[in-house]
Amino acid sequence: MTLRRLVVLRHAKSARPPGVADVRRPLAERGLRDAPAAGRWLRDADCVPDLVLCSPAVRARETWDLAARELPTGPRTRHDPRLYGAGPADLLAVVRETPDDVATLLLVGHNPGLEEFVLLLAAEGLGDTLQRVEEKFPTSAIAVLTQQKSWPEAAPGGSLLTDVAVPRGTEV
């Protein structure tokens, strides 16, 4: 059986302009710095995805667009409306639909759903990874989970949390 890797990326820090609907909120200055740093982390950690499923919210799309520019190749990307405001059960349903040819899947979305989803899937974690996610899954956070089973067999407690990172960009 092929090892499957699920990478979960919370969108970068967003702005809160008055009168702008939540789904249309753009990235804040810090988010514009942190999103490329997330892409560099994915590249350097050899976590380049085969497929990206991204929330249609502007802040999620901008996060992925900036992160993807740091990767050696552009993975297939789909904007899935089910990821906006999704809870753990919704996210699990989306993951279970992943095509068999995808070894590394990346989700770009929102809290609290992503944090709860990572904790739902992880049976255990390497080092202090579980504790770190339990404490906080901030903007631009990345969690990497692995499982031996196929995507349709993804289940609560069926994954190992192998890495957690919170890449931050530098002042320009």
Long-range contacts (C-beta under 8 A, 24 or more apart in sequence): 1-148, 1-149, 1-150, 2-103, 3-103, 3-146, 3-147, 3-148, 4-102, 4-103, 4-104, 4-105, 4-146, 4-147, 4-148, 4-149, 4-150, 4-151, 4-154, 5-47, 5-103, 5-104, 5-105, 5-144, 5-145, 5-146, 6-95, 6-104, 6-105, 6-106, 6-107, 6-121, 6-144, 6-145, 6-146, 6-147, 6-154, 6-159, 7-42, 7-47, 7-49, 7-104, 7-105, 7-106, 7-107, 7-142, 7-143, 7-144, 7-145, 8-106, 8-107, 8-109, 8-114, 8-117, 8-118, 8-142, 8-143, 8-144, 8-145, 9-38, 9-42, 9-63, 9-64, 9-67, 9-106, 9-107, 9-108, 9-109, 9-140, 9-141, 9-142, 10-108, 10-109, 10-110, 10-111, 10-114, 10-115, 10-137, 10-138, 10-139, 10-140, 10-141, 10-142, 11-55, 11-57, 11-59, 11-60, 11-62, 11-63, 11-108, 11-109, 11-110, 11-139, 11-140, 12-38, 12-59, 12-62, 12-63, 12-66, 12-139, 12-140, 13-139, 13-140, 14-59, 14-139, 22-57, 23-56, 23-57, 23-58, 23-84, 24-57, 24-58, 25-57, 25-58, 25-59, 26-58, 26-59, 26-62, 27-59, 27-62, 27-63, 27-66, 30-169, 31-59, 31-62, 31-63, 31-139, 31-140, 32-62, 32-66, 32-169, 33-168, 33-169, 33-170, 33-171, 33-172, 34-139, 34-140, 34-167, 34-168, 34-169, 35-62, 35-63, 35-64, 35-65, 35-66, 35-67, 35-140, 35-169, 36-66, 36-67, 36-69, 36-70, 36-169, 37-140, 37-167, 37-168, 37-169, 37-170, 38-63, 38-67, 38-140, 38-142, 38-167, 39-66, 39-67, 39-68, 39-69, 39-70, 39-71, 40-70, 40-167, 41-142, 41-165, 41-167, 42-67, 42-70, 42-71, 42-106, 42-142, 43-70, 43-71, 43-72, 45-144, 45-163, 45-165, 47-104, 47-106, 47-142, 47-144, 48-72, 48-73, 48-75, 48-104, 49-75, 49-102, 49-104, 49-105, 49-106, 50-75, 50-76, 50-101, 50-102, 50-103, 50-104, 50-105, 51-75, 51-76, 51-77, 51-78, 51-98, 51-99, 51-102, 51-104, 51-105, 51-106, 52-76, 52-77, 52-78, 52-105, 52-106, 52-107, 52-108, 53-77, 53-78, 53-80, 53-83, 53-94, 53-105, 53-106, 53-107, 53-108, 54-78, 54-79, 54-80, 54-83, 54-107, 54-108, 54-109, 55-79, 55-80, 55-81, 55-83, 55-84, 55-86, 55-108, 55-109, 55-110, 56-80, 56-81, 56-83, 56-84, 57-84, 57-110, 60-84, 60-108, 60-109, 60-110, 63-108, 63-140, 64-108, 75-106, 83-107, 83-108, 83-109, 83-110, 84-109, 84-110, 85-110, 85-113, 86-110, 86-113, 87-113, 87-116, 87-117, 88-113, 88-116, 88-117, 88-120, 91-117, 92-117, 92-120, 92-121, 92-154, 92-155, 92-156, 95-151, 95-154, 96-151, 96-152, 96-153, 96-154, 97-151, 97-152, 98-151, 99-151, 100-150, 100-151, 102-151, 105-151, 111-137, 114-143, 118-143, 118-145, 118-161, 120-156, 120-157, 121-145, 121-147, 121-154, 121-155, 121-156, 121-157, 121-158, 121-159, 121-161, 122-157, 122-159, 122-160, 122-161, 123-157, 123-158, 123-159, 123-160, 124-160, 124-161, 125-160, 125-161, 125-162, 125-164, 126-160, 126-161, 126-162, 126-163, 129-161, 129-162, 129-163, 129-164, 130-161, 132-164, 133-161, 133-164, 138-166, 140-166, 140-167, 140-168, 141-165, 141-166, 142-166, 142-167
